[in-house]
Amino acid sequence: MSATAARWLDRAPDGWAELLRADPSATPSHRPEVWSAFLATLPGYALRVAVVEEDGVLAGGAPVLLERRAGFHWLHALPMLLPGTPLARPGRHADVDREVARAFDALALEHRSVGGEWALYRAAGPAVTAGALEAIGGETRMFEAAVVDLAGGIEPALRRVDRKHRQALRQARERGLAFAEEPAALEGAYALHVAQGRR
C-alpha cells in the first residue's frame, strides 16, 4: 500500500459516504450526522477525522472528538463507547488501522492528552489489527461486551443468559422498567439529550 501517513481534517473527507456504504463494519457512529449531534450537545468538543489515502484516493479513516476541559484534553473515538474503529476499503483494514493508531498517538502527544477512549469494535469485517494498539502510548484497558441476538425473540435469548443476569432482568421488569423502539419519541429524546448535555 502506498498510503500516506494519516492526516487530520475537521470534517468528513470527500468519499466518506462511499466508504460508509462499502465497509461492512460501518456503524451509525461513523456517520457525520452523529458527530454533529455530539458537537451540538457536548460543550468543549471539536471534531477531527484521521484520513488515510492511497495514491490520492481515500483508503480509510476514523473520527475522533477532541475534548477540552479546564485546559486539559481528552480524545474520544468515540464517546459513550460508540465504536470509532477505522473504516477502510476492502483489504486495507490492517494498513489503515496502523496509520490511524499512529495519528491518534501523535494527536494525543500534540495536545498533551490526559486520557480518552477508543472503542475498537467491528461487528463485521476483520478484527482490529493487534499492532494498532501498540502504537498508542499510555495504558490500554480492554472491556468486553456481549451482543445479544434478538432475532428469535426474547425468550430464547434469555435462556442463553446466566442466572444472575436473568434475575436482574426479572427484577427490572418487576420494578416497571420498559423499553421500546418509538420513532415518534425521537424529538423528545433529542431534547432531553440536549438538556443533559448543557448541564
C-alpha positions as CSV (number, residue, x, y, z in Angstrom):
1,M,0.0,0.0,0.0
2,S,1.4,3.4,-1.0
3,A,-0.7,5.1,1.7
4,T,0.4,8.4,3.1
5,A,0.5,8.8,6.9
6,A,-2.9,9.7,8.2
7,R,-3.7,13.4,8.2
8,W,-6.3,15.2,10.2
9,L,-9.3,17.1,8.9
10,D,-12.1,18.9,10.8
11,R,-14.8,17.3,8.6
12,A,-15.6,14.1,6.8
13,P,-13.3,13.8,3.8
14,D,-14.5,13.5,0.2
15,G,-15.5,9.9,-0.4
16,W,-16.6,9.2,3.2
17,A,-20.2,8.4,2.2
18,E,-18.9,5.8,-0.3
19,L,-16.6,4.4,2.4
20,L,-19.6,4.1,4.8
21,R,-21.5,2.1,2.2
22,A,-18.6,-0.1,1.3
23,D,-17.3,-1.1,4.7
24,P,-19.5,-3.8,6.5
25,S,-18.1,-2.6,9.8
26,A,-19.6,0.9,9.5
27,T,-22.0,1.8,12.3
28,P,-24.3,4.8,12.9
29,S,-21.5,6.3,14.9
30,H,-19.4,6.6,11.7
31,R,-22.0,9.0,10.2
32,P,-21.2,12.7,10.2
33,E,-24.7,13.4,11.4
34,V,-23.9,11.7,14.7
35,W,-20.7,13.7,15.1
36,S,-22.7,16.9,14.5
37,A,-25.2,15.8,17.2
38,F,-22.3,15.3,19.7
39,L,-20.8,18.7,18.8
40,A,-24.2,20.4,19.2
41,T,-24.7,18.9,22.7
42,L,-21.3,18.4,24.2
43,P,-19.5,21.7,25.1
44,G,-15.8,21.9,24.5
45,Y,-15.7,19.2,21.8
46,A,-14.1,19.5,18.4
47,L,-14.1,17.1,15.5
48,R,-11.0,15.6,13.9
49,V,-11.1,12.9,11.2
50,A,-8.0,10.8,10.6
51,V,-7.7,10.3,6.8
52,V,-5.5,7.7,5.2
53,E,-5.1,7.9,1.4
54,E,-3.6,5.7,-1.2
55,D,-2.4,7.5,-4.4
56,G,-4.7,10.4,-3.5
57,V,-7.8,8.2,-3.0
58,L,-9.4,7.7,0.4
59,A,-8.3,4.3,1.7
60,G,-9.9,4.7,5.2
61,G,-10.1,6.8,8.3
62,A,-11.7,7.3,11.7
63,P,-13.5,10.1,13.6
64,V,-12.2,11.5,16.9
65,L,-13.7,14.0,19.2
66,L,-11.2,16.2,20.9
67,E,-12.5,17.5,24.3
68,R,-11.0,20.5,26.0
69,R,-12.0,20.9,29.7
70,A,-10.2,23.2,32.2
71,G,-7.1,23.4,30.0
72,F,-6.8,19.6,29.6
73,H,-7.6,17.4,26.5
74,W,-9.2,14.0,26.1
75,L,-9.5,12.1,22.8
76,H,-12.8,10.3,22.3
77,A,-13.1,7.9,19.4
78,L,-15.9,7.9,20.1
79,P,-17.7,8.9,23.3
80,M,-20.4,6.8,25.1
81,L,-18.4,3.7,23.9
82,L,-19.7,4.1,20.4
83,P,-17.2,2.4,18.1
84,G,-14.8,4.7,16.4
85,T,-13.0,1.9,14.7
86,P,-11.3,2.9,11.5
87,L,-13.2,2.3,8.3
88,A,-11.3,1.1,5.3
89,R,-11.7,-0.1,1.7
90,P,-11.8,-3.9,1.3
91,G,-8.4,-5.4,2.0
92,R,-7.0,-2.2,3.6
93,H,-8.1,-2.5,7.2
94,A,-4.7,-3.6,8.6
95,D,-2.8,-0.7,7.0
96,V,-5.5,1.8,7.9
97,D,-5.7,0.6,11.5
98,R,-1.9,1.1,11.9
99,E,-1.9,4.6,10.3
100,V,-4.9,5.8,12.3
101,A,-3.3,4.5,15.5
102,R,-0.1,6.4,14.8
103,A,-2.1,9.5,14.1
104,F,-4.2,9.0,17.2
105,D,-1.0,8.7,19.3
106,A,0.5,11.8,17.6
107,L,-2.7,13.8,18.3
108,A,-2.6,12.8,21.9
109,L,1.0,13.9,22.2
110,E,0.4,17.2,20.4
111,H,-2.4,18.1,22.8
112,R,-0.8,16.5,25.8
113,S,-3.9,14.5,26.2
114,V,-4.7,13.3,29.8
115,G,-7.0,10.5,28.6
116,G,-9.8,9.3,26.4
117,E,-11.1,6.2,24.8
118,W,-11.1,4.4,21.6
119,A,-13.9,1.8,21.2
120,L,-12.5,-0.7,18.8
121,Y,-15.4,-2.9,17.8
122,R,-16.2,-4.2,14.3
123,A,-19.5,-6.0,14.1
124,A,-18.4,-7.3,10.6
125,G,-15.2,-7.3,8.7
126,P,-11.7,-8.2,10.1
127,A,-10.7,-7.8,13.7
128,V,-8.8,-4.6,14.6
129,T,-5.1,-5.1,13.9
130,A,-3.3,-6.0,17.2
131,G,-0.3,-3.9,16.3
132,A,-2.5,-0.8,16.1
133,L,-3.0,-0.7,19.8
134,E,0.8,-1.0,20.4
135,A,1.3,2.3,18.5
136,I,-0.7,4.2,21.1
137,G,1.0,5.4,24.2
138,G,-0.4,5.2,27.7
139,E,-2.4,2.4,29.3
140,T,-4.7,0.2,27.3
141,R,-7.6,-1.4,29.1
142,M,-9.9,-3.9,27.5
143,F,-13.6,-4.2,28.1
144,E,-15.8,-6.8,26.6
145,A,-19.5,-6.6,25.9
146,A,-21.9,-9.1,24.5
147,V,-24.2,-8.6,21.6
148,V,-27.5,-10.3,22.2
149,D,-29.2,-11.7,19.1
150,L,-32.9,-11.0,19.5
151,A,-33.9,-12.3,16.0
152,G,-35.5,-15.4,17.6
153,G,-37.3,-13.4,20.2
154,I,-36.6,-12.6,23.8
155,E,-37.3,-16.0,25.4
156,P,-34.5,-17.9,23.5
157,A,-32.1,-15.1,24.2
158,L,-33.0,-15.2,28.0
159,R,-32.2,-18.9,28.1
160,R,-28.7,-18.2,26.9
161,V,-28.1,-15.6,29.7
162,D,-26.6,-16.7,33.0
163,R,-28.8,-17.0,36.1
164,K,-27.7,-13.7,37.8
165,H,-28.4,-11.6,34.8
166,R,-31.8,-13.3,34.3
167,Q,-32.6,-12.4,37.9
168,A,-31.5,-8.8,37.4
169,L,-33.7,-8.5,34.3
170,R,-36.7,-10.0,36.1
171,Q,-36.2,-7.5,38.9
172,A,-36.0,-4.6,36.5
173,R,-39.3,-5.8,34.9
174,E,-41.0,-6.1,38.2
175,R,-40.0,-2.6,39.1
176,G,-41.6,-1.3,35.9
177,L,-38.6,-0.8,33.6
178,A,-39.7,-1.0,30.0
179,F,-38.0,-0.4,26.7
180,A,-39.4,0.1,23.2
181,E,-38.4,1.5,19.9
182,E,-40.5,4.5,19.4
183,P,-39.7,6.7,16.3
184,A,-42.3,9.3,17.4
185,A,-40.3,9.9,20.6
186,L,-37.1,10.9,18.8
187,E,-37.7,14.6,19.1
188,G,-38.4,14.3,22.8
189,A,-35.3,12.1,23.3
190,Y,-33.1,14.6,21.4
191,A,-34.5,17.5,23.6
192,L,-33.6,15.5,26.7
193,H,-30.1,14.8,25.4
194,V,-29.5,18.4,24.6
195,A,-30.7,19.5,28.0
196,Q,-28.5,16.9,29.7
197,G,-25.5,18.0,27.6
198,R,-26.0,21.6,28.6
199,R,-25.9,20.7,32.3
